[in-house]
Amino acid sequence: MKYSNEEAVTEILKRSNERLQKRYRQVSIALSATVCAMFAVLVTAVAALSGAVPAGASQSVYGSFMLSRQAGGYVLVAVIAFSCGLALAILLLYRKHHNNQKENGGKENE
């Protein structure tokens, strides 16, 4: 045999851990891209609703009492604060996961 049982189990756990880390990185990248895209959509929506972008002829004014020109800045600050909080939460989850990996010596969490 090329490997003993212990070496085979160690190799299997090592490869499994590498695959899990790769998958975790892929999910993190996908979540980051989604947050960036949603941020761009929200900023565009706030700009359109606050009057920075001229409204089209087919749009109604029913929501205009909820978002006046004076409230646009507050909404933009709220959207930016939410996006920063979400990015911080993702960063903290990543660090926690990374620290758990270091503590376990690269072994899979159970």
N, C-alpha and C positions, 0 to 999 in steps of 0.2 A: 504494500500500500504506500501511496505517496505521502499521505498524512495520517497521523494518529487521530484517534477520536477527539481528543482535546484540541488539537490543532484545527481539525475540521470544524468543530463547534465555534472556536474562536474566529475562524475565517468567515463563517456564516454570519455570526453576530456583527463582525466588522462590516461586511458588505451590506447587511440589513441596515445598519446605522447610517452608512453612506447614502443609501437610497432614501431613507427617511429624511436626512438632512437636505438632500437634493429636492425632494418633494416639498419640504418646508420652505426652502428658498423660493421655489416656483410659486407657491401660494402667497408668500410675502410680496413677491414682485407683482403678482396679479392684483392683490389687494391695494398695493401702492398705486398701481396704474388706475384702478377703479376710483380711488380717492381723488387722484389728480383730475380724472375725467369729470367726476361729479362736481368738483370744485369749479372747473371751467364752466360747466353747465349752470351752476348756481350763480356764479358771477355774471354770466350772460343774462340769466333770467332777472337778476336784480337790476342790471343795467337797463334791460328792456322795460321793466315795470316802473322804474323810477323816472323814466322820461329821457334818459341819456340817448336812447336809440328811438327814432321816430316810430310811432305805432302805425301798423298797417290799417287799411280801411276796414278790414273785416274784424278787427278787435273791438271788444266792448269796453265800457268804462265801469262795469259793475264792481270790480275789485279795486278801483282807484281810491275809494274811501278808506280802504285798509292799508294802503301803502302810498302815502303822500310823498311829495318831494323831500320834505324834512325828515321823513323816517328812513329814506333810502340808505343814508350813511350808517344808521344804527343796524339795519338789516345786514349790510355788507360786513360790518365789524362782527356781528354774530356769526355769519357764515365763515368768516376767516378764523374766528376763535374756535368754532366747532371743528373745522378742518385741522387746525393745529392740535387740538385735543385728541382727535382721532389718530393723527400721526404719532403723537406722543404715546398713546395707548399701544399702538402697534409696535413702536420701538421698545417699550417696556416689556411687552410680551415676548419679543424676540430676545431681549437680554435675559429674561428669566429662563427661557428655553435653553439659551446658550450656556448659562451658568449651571443649569441642571445637567446638561451634557458633560460639562467639565467635571462636576462633582461625581458623576457616575463613571468617570473614566472612559467615556465614549460608549458605554453600554446603554441599551434601550431602556427607557422608563417603563416601569411596570405598575 
